[in-house]
Amino acid sequence: MDVSGCTALVTGSNRGIGRAFVEALQKAGARRIYCAARKTSSVEEMVASDPDRLVPIALDITDDAQIAAAVEQAGDVNLLVNNAGIARGGSLTKAESLEGARAEMDTNYFGTLAMARAFAPVLGANDGGAIVNVLSISGLVNFPMIGSYSASKAAAHSMTQGLRADLAGQGTEVVGVYPGPIDTDMAEDVEMPKAPPSAVAEAALAAVGDGTQDVFPDAMAAQISAGLQQNAKATAKRIAGMAPS
Ligand SMILES: NC(=O)c1ccc[n+]([C@@H]2O[C@H](COP(=O)([O-])OP(=O)(O)OC[C@H]3O[C@@H](n4cnc5c(N)ncnc54)[C@H](OP(=O)(O)O)[C@@H]3O)[C@@H](O)[C@H]2O)c1
């Protein structure tokens, strides 16, 4: 699929990686970009800077009525970027309750799935198009300090594989993006080298353009992915060793 001239919808477009997707799509020559955000006031300034191409949409991906309204408003979309996500940061057994784990699953898995289900017919009607799911390298191997987030991204990884099979018949390309630490609000407490959000957006859009299905956009993601391919058990053990005491 050619990203230049596409009509995209980006969830969580107001900051972090979502905002970088909007900027990368502008650079790549997208025709129209629906900037979805829970609060449209948070994208007002961005939209005002390119009003012919950027269109605000109020969208909480856990709200079925808002998703249905987005489908009504954005029936011309041929690239859906499922970027919105949360990390509550809990360890599986040391978090005080299941509240964070449930919220992560609601947003990162069920919210993303609800968006894919709602927009699948739109993409089908627009020549197939593409879905980009922003997942995490921690969805391929559990990071114990964010164990419940990892589990929600593992569920979304499995969903991404399933969507690829489900939507192949209508010609929809499905790209999974597996970043390591990226320099956004979500990772502000992470003390390790972080790649810029633009690296994620640019690598993901390049993959849409050339048919790559799995994207490892930064050095840490690429290193862990290689480790998993060479020796999955040893890599899982090494990362399990990072568990908080
Ligand atoms: N940063 C990293 O190190 C990293 C690494 C791997 C993967 N990721 C993934 O990358 C994606 C973007 O994260 P980020 O780093 O850019 O985080 P961020 O700066 O915290 O931004 C998260 C975005 O998601 C939106 N969002 C959260 N819940 C939502 C909901 N229910 N409905 C709609 N929008 C919602 C937020 O909106 P509000 O402004 O309204 O809160 C915000 O726009 C996430 O899926 C995250 O899991 C991030």
The ligand as a MOL file (V3000), in Angstrom:
LIG
                    3D

  0  0  0     0  0            999 V3000
M  V30 BEGIN CTAB
M  V30 COUNTS 48 52 0 0 0
M  V30 BEGIN ATOM
M  V30 1 N 6.7520 4.6840 25.2560 0
M  V30 2 C 7.1990 3.4340 25.1930 0
M  V30 3 O 8.2670 3.1050 25.7230 0
M  V30 4 C 6.4030 2.3920 24.4360 0
M  V30 5 C 7.0430 1.1780 24.1510 0
M  V30 6 C 6.3400 0.1900 23.4810 0
M  V30 7 C 5.0390 0.4210 23.0890 0
M  V30 8 N 4.4320 1.5990 23.3760 0 CHG=1
M  V30 9 C 3.0460 1.7590 22.9440 0
M  V30 10 O 2.9520 2.8920 22.1030 0
M  V30 11 C 1.6310 3.4190 22.1600 0
M  V30 12 C 1.6980 4.9120 22.4300 0
M  V30 13 O 2.3140 5.1120 23.6740 0
M  V30 14 P 3.1410 6.4130 24.0620 0
M  V30 15 O 4.4710 5.9680 24.4840 0
M  V30 16 O 2.9920 7.4550 23.0160 0 CHG=-1
M  V30 17 O 2.3490 6.7890 25.3980 0
M  V30 18 P 1.7310 8.1400 25.9500 0
M  V30 19 O 2.6340 9.2690 25.6630 0
M  V30 20 O 1.3320 7.8110 27.3420 0
M  V30 21 O 0.4230 8.3290 25.0410 0
M  V30 22 C -0.6290 7.4110 25.1180 0
M  V30 23 C -1.7240 7.8940 24.1780 0
M  V30 24 O -2.8020 6.9530 24.2270 0
M  V30 25 C -3.9960 7.6640 24.5190 0
M  V30 26 N -4.9710 6.8210 25.1810 0
M  V30 27 C -4.8400 6.1210 26.3250 0
M  V30 28 N -5.9810 5.4630 26.6180 0
M  V30 29 C -6.8610 5.7660 25.6150 0
M  V30 30 C -8.1890 5.4110 25.3310 0
M  V30 31 N -8.8960 4.6010 26.1370 0
M  V30 32 N -8.7670 5.8940 24.2080 0
M  V30 33 C -8.0710 6.7000 23.3720 0
M  V30 34 N -6.8210 7.1080 23.5930 0
M  V30 35 C -6.2190 6.6330 24.7070 0
M  V30 36 C -3.5460 8.8250 25.3800 0
M  V30 37 O -4.5730 9.8150 25.4390 0
M  V30 38 P -4.6830 10.8840 26.6600 0
M  V30 39 O -3.7180 11.9850 26.3410 0
M  V30 40 O -6.1150 11.2780 26.6400 0
M  V30 41 O -4.2980 10.1450 27.9130 0
M  V30 42 C -2.3060 9.2550 24.6070 0
M  V30 43 O -2.6560 9.9760 23.4670 0
M  V30 44 C 0.9120 2.6330 23.2760 0
M  V30 45 O 0.1280 1.6200 22.6860 0
M  V30 46 C 2.0650 2.0320 24.0620 0
M  V30 47 O 1.6780 0.8740 24.7550 0
M  V30 48 C 5.0950 2.5930 24.0330 0
M  V30 END ATOM
M  V30 BEGIN BOND
M  V30 1 1 1 2
M  V30 2 2 2 3
M  V30 3 1 2 4
M  V30 4 1 4 5
M  V30 5 2 4 48
M  V30 6 2 5 6
M  V30 7 1 6 7
M  V30 8 2 7 8
M  V30 9 1 8 9
M  V30 10 1 8 48
M  V30 11 1 9 10
M  V30 12 1 9 46
M  V30 13 1 10 11
M  V30 14 1 11 12
M  V30 15 1 11 44
M  V30 16 1 12 13
M  V30 17 1 13 14
M  V30 18 2 14 15
M  V30 19 1 14 16
M  V30 20 1 14 17
M  V30 21 1 17 18
M  V30 22 2 18 19
M  V30 23 1 18 20
M  V30 24 1 18 21
M  V30 25 1 21 22
M  V30 26 1 22 23
M  V30 27 1 23 24
M  V30 28 1 23 42
M  V30 29 1 24 25
M  V30 30 1 25 26
M  V30 31 1 25 36
M  V30 32 1 26 27
M  V30 33 1 26 35
M  V30 34 2 27 28
M  V30 35 1 28 29
M  V30 36 1 29 30
M  V30 37 2 29 35
M  V30 38 1 30 31
M  V30 39 2 30 32
M  V30 40 1 32 33
M  V30 41 2 33 34
M  V30 42 1 34 35
M  V30 43 1 36 37
M  V30 44 1 36 42
M  V30 45 1 37 38
M  V30 46 2 38 39
M  V30 47 1 38 40
M  V30 48 1 38 41
M  V30 49 1 42 43
M  V30 50 1 44 45
M  V30 51 1 44 46
M  V30 52 1 46 47
M  V30 END BOND
M  V30 END CTAB
M  END
